[in-house]
Amino acid sequence: MGGAKEPIKLGRINKACEKALGLSLTSEVAVYMEEDDLNRLAIARPHDYLKTLEEIGAIIKRPDYVRFEKDKEEITYLKEYLQEGAFVKVAVCLSHCGTPKRWRFVKMYRLQDERARQLNSVSLFVRVEN
């Protein structure tokens, strides 16, 4: 009988993000993806899921902006790319949850301007000085 598998490590919450958010994290700062989430990603994107994993890791390592929702214990990373003369925003969401509590990947998505305004109304994105 196989037990639960360990999640894969995607990266860590870096000091620049902590500083930008005004946080001093004392718990584990590694970011993980659960096996079930990895399997869903591989099924949804069988030809480029490894590239997507790399992109998630790169956004966590060097985001342009971050925001923290204290009541939900969620961090959203934001990276802007210039594609065909227009800025595209890609968000990576993390949640501090589970047993033991860990920073876990929740989702990655393209962030539309309207949704960015909604998120900013709850908790502002702040620039990360990398």
C-alpha positions, 0 to 999 in steps of 0.5 A, spaced: 500 500 500 502 506 497 502 512 502 501 519 501 507 522 497 511 528 498 509 534 495 514 537 490 518 543 492 517 549 487 521 554 490 521 559 496 518 565 498 524 570 498 527 576 502 525 581 497 518 579 497 517 578 505 520 585 505 515 588 500 510 585 504 512 587 510 512 580 513 517 576 517 516 569 516 518 565 521 515 558 519 517 554 513 518 559 507 518 553 501 513 553 496 510 546 494 505 543 489 501 537 491 502 530 487 494 531 485 495 538 483 501 536 479 497 530 476 492 535 474 497 539 470 500 534 467 493 531 464 491 538 462 498 540 459 501 534 457 506 537 452 508 543 456 507 542 463 514 541 465 515 548 462 509 551 466 512 548 472 519 552 470 515 558 469 511 558 476 518 557 479 521 563 475 515 567 477 516 565 485 523 567 484 523 574 481 515 576 481 514 584 479 509 585 484 506 581 490 500 581 495 498 578 501 491 577 504 492 576 511 485 573 513 486 568 508 493 566 508 494 567 501 500 570 497 499 572 490 505 573 485 504 577 479 509 577 473 508 582 467 510 580 460 510 584 454 507 580 448 505 583 441 506 590 444 501 589 450 502 587 457 500 581 459 500 579 467 500 572 470 499 571 477 501 565 481 497 564 488 499 560 494 496 558 500 499 557 507 494 551 509 494 543 510 497 539 516 503 540 517 502 548 514 506 549 508 506 554 503 502 551 497 501 552 490 493 554 488 493 556 481 496 560 475 492 564 471 492 570 466 490 576 470 485 581 467 485 588 468 479 588 471 480 582 476 487 586 478 483 592 480 478 588 484 484 584 488 487 591 489 481 593 492 482 588 497 489 588 498 494 592 494 499 589 490 506 592 492 512 592 487 518 587 489 525 590 488 529 584 486 
